[in-house]
């Protein structure tokens, strides 16, 4: 998405060589007079071996010391040239200004308090931050013990179509029913949320060998919180069931929506501790009544935890 551009600068040095030509007038021994100056009878004509014209000795003319074969070139500095003392046209020094380290105030936990009784202050990234005590972790803004911890209870009912796997999102059918549950002191109810006309949650979909039924608190492309019931399609048989015996699971967490579908971001609670009843059984339909049970903090799953725990 980004390209690189290289610019090359070529410097051409032009050398101009000048040559000098000296012209001399030579007198021979046979010459008897300088034609420009008339001689009298008393004048004596001197021998002209040493006669010079413009102070140039005619027997040994000089070349004015101009050398044309080896012109000298400039020697500009390259990569090793130092620019510490240079200035730009605005007379601003070009050295990088370094802020002294002593200008940074070191953060402390002095006067900083944490509301959760199982947390304490630590400086993280030079910011005082509340951190859960050892043996605890954050879940929805609360420090929860790492051991098996009940976070609330749940009940739900659902009646509606089970959308076949691969059904176009716009063609999926929603169902009816509410999920009422609690989590770390909050009481919540998720009912019908309409997206586009008849398309709404709760919604049951076939997913491989399972049926997944999902409720959401609201719809936005930024994401939502969800409550989900998942069970093997083979367990869609009339009568009473336990979640553990039916290999069914309920989950509470956060989900993101995109053009390609939905993805779970993090989870807040999970459970296979509860009961549910399957009522009328029909092809492509799901009828769950009287589901209830306990919700648990998912940290007890350790490395088997499929998604991170929602900290906030």
N, C-alpha and C positions, 0 to 999 in steps of 0.2 A: 504494500500500500504506500510505501514511501520509497522514493528513488534517491540516488546519490548523484551529484553533478560534480565533475572534476574540471577545473579551469587551469590551463597551462599558459604561462607568460613567457614569451621568447624575446630576448634582448639582442638586438643586432648592433655591433659596434662598427662604425665606419671610420676608416683611417684615411686621411688625406695627406699624401706625400707631395712635398714641394721640391722642385729641383731648380738650381740656380745656374745661370750661364754667364760667365764673365768674358767680356770681349776686350782684347788688348791690341795695342798697336806696336809692332816690332820694327825697330830700326836696325839696319845692317851696318857693317863696318864701311860699306861703300857709300853710304849716304854722306853727303857733305854739308847739309844744312837742314834745319827745321823750316819747312816751307812757310809756316805761319808767321815766323819772325824774321824780318830782313836782317842780314848780317852786314856789318861795316868791314872796311879793310883791316881794322885793328882787332876784329873779333877772332878769337881762336875757337875752332870747332873742337869740342871735347868728344872723346870716344864715347860711343853710345851703348857700350856693353852694360852699363849700370843705369841707363835711363829707365825710369819707371813711369808708368801712366797710372794716375790715381793711386799711387803707392803700391801698385801691384807689380811684383817682380815678374818680368815677362819670361825669364828663363825657367821659373818654377811656380807656375800659377797654383793658387790654393783653391780647394774645393769648398771653402766656407764651413767645413766640418759637418755638413749635412749627410746623414746616413739614411739611406732609403731601404736597405735590405732588411733591417730588423726593427720595425716600429714597435714601440713599447705599448702594451695594452693596460687598461685599468685593472685594478685588483679589488673588485668590490667584495665585501664580506658576505658570506652565505649563511648557512644554518648556525654557525658558531658565533655570529656577530652578537654582541650584547646590546640590549636596548634599554637597560635600566635607567640611563640618564637622558633618554630622548623624551621629547614632549610632542603632543599632537598640535595641530594648528591653533587650537584654542589655548595653548600653553597649559594644558592639564596633564600632569604626570600620568604615564601609562602603566605604572605599577599597580598591581591588584591590592586593594585595601583589605586588610585582614582584621576582622573584629576581634579584639582581645578576648581570650577565654574568660577573663574575670568579669565581662559584661553579662554573662549568662547566670541567671539566678538559679541556684540549686533548690529544687522543691523538697519539702519535708512534709511529714504527716502532722506537724504541730497544729493543733486547733481543728484538725479534720476528723470527723466522726462518721462511723458507719451505722446505719439504722438496723441492719440485720444482726441479731445477737450472736450468730455463728460466723461472723466475718470480722475482719480487721483491716487496717490501712497499710498499704505498701506503696512505695514510689515506683511506678511503672512508666517508662518513657518520660521521666522527669515530671510526672503528674501523680499527685496522691490518688490512689485508687483503692476501692474496697475489694478485698479478696476473701474468698471463703476459707474458713479454718481448715486445717488438715482433717481429712475424713468427710468433707462436705464439698458440694459443687453447686454451681448456679443452675436454677431451673425457674424460668419465668420471673426473674428478679428476686428469688428466694434461695438461700443456702440450704440445700436439702442433703440429708445424710446419704452416704454412698451405699448403705445397706438397703434392703427392700423396704420401701416407704410408700404407704397409701397416700395418694394425692387427692382422691375424691371417689365419687360413685357415678354410675350412669344408668339411664333407661332409654330405650328407643323402640319405635315401631316403623315398619316400612311395607308399603304395598305398591307394586308397579312393575313395569317391563324390565327385563334384563336385556340390555342392548348387546347385540352380537359383536364379537371382537372384530375390529376393522370398520365398524360403522362410521360413516362420515359424521364429524362432530355436529354439524348443523342438523342432522337427521336423528340425533339421539333423543330418546324420550325420558322424561323425568317421572318420578313417582310421588307418593304422598307419605307423610309421617314426620315426626319430630324426634330429635335427639336432645335429651335433657341430661346435663352432667355437671359435676363440680370439679374444680382443680385448684388446690392450694388456697382454698377460701373463697374462690370466685364461683358463682352459680351462673350457668350458661344454658341457653336453649337455641338450637339451630333448627329452623323450619324451612319453608319454601323460599328459595331465592331465584327469581326469574332473570334469565340472561337475554334471550331474543325470542319474544313472543311465547311460544309453547315450550321452548327449551329452558329447563330449570333443574335446580337441585332441590331435594336429594335425587341421586341418579345411581342406578345399578348397572354395572357393565361386566361382561364376561372378560376375563383376563387369564388366558391359558386355562388351567384346570380350576380356577377360582372364580368366585363372584365377589366383586368389590362394590360396596354401597357407600356413597360419600355424601355428607352434608357440609356446607360451608357457611361461614358467618356473613359473608358479603362477596361481591365479585368486583375485582379490578385487575388490570394488567400488572399492577404492582404486587399482587398476591393476596392471599387470604388465609384464615385459620380454618381447619377442617376437623371433622369427626368422621371416622371411617370404620366400617364393619367388613371384615373379610372372612370368607369361609370357602371350603372346597365345594364345587358345584355338586359333587356326589352326595353332600350332606343336605341337599335341598329335598328333604323327605319329610312328610307330615309327622308331627309329634314334638315332644319336648327333647331338648338337647342341652348339653353343657358345652361351654366354649372349649374347655380343655379336651374333652372327648371328641369333639367335632373338629379339632385343630383349627378353631376359629379364633380371631384376634380383633380387638378394638384398639384404635389408635387415635390420639389427639395431637395435632401439630400444625405446621405451617406449610403452605403449598404456593408455588409460583405458576402462572399461566403464560403461555407463549403461543405463537401460531402453530407450533408443532405439537402442542398438547400441554400436559401438566407435569410438574416435577416436585417431589417433596423436598423441602429445604431442611427442616429439622423437626424433631418430635418432642412433645412435652409429657405425654403419658401413654402407657400401653397396658394391655391386660388380656389374659385368657382365663380370668376368674369371673364366671358368671353363667347365666342361663338364658335360653331363648326358645321360642316355640315356632315351628313352621306350621302355618295354617293350610289354606287351600293350595294345592300343587297343580301347576299347569305349565306347559311348555313355554319357555321364554318369559316366565313370570316368577316373582319372588314375593312371598307373604310372610313377614316376620312379625310376631307379636310378643309382648311381655318380656322383652330382653332387658336384663338388669345385671349389675355386678359392681366390682370395685376397679378403680384405676390406680396404677402404680407408676412411680418414678422409674424411667427406663434404665438408669445407670447400673442397676443390678445385672444387666445383660453383659456388661463389660465389653470385651472385644467383639462380641456377637451383635452389638448394637448396630442396626443397619444404617442409621442416620445420626448426626450429632444432636445433642440436647439443646433446645432453644434456651439460651441464657437469659434473654430479656423477655 
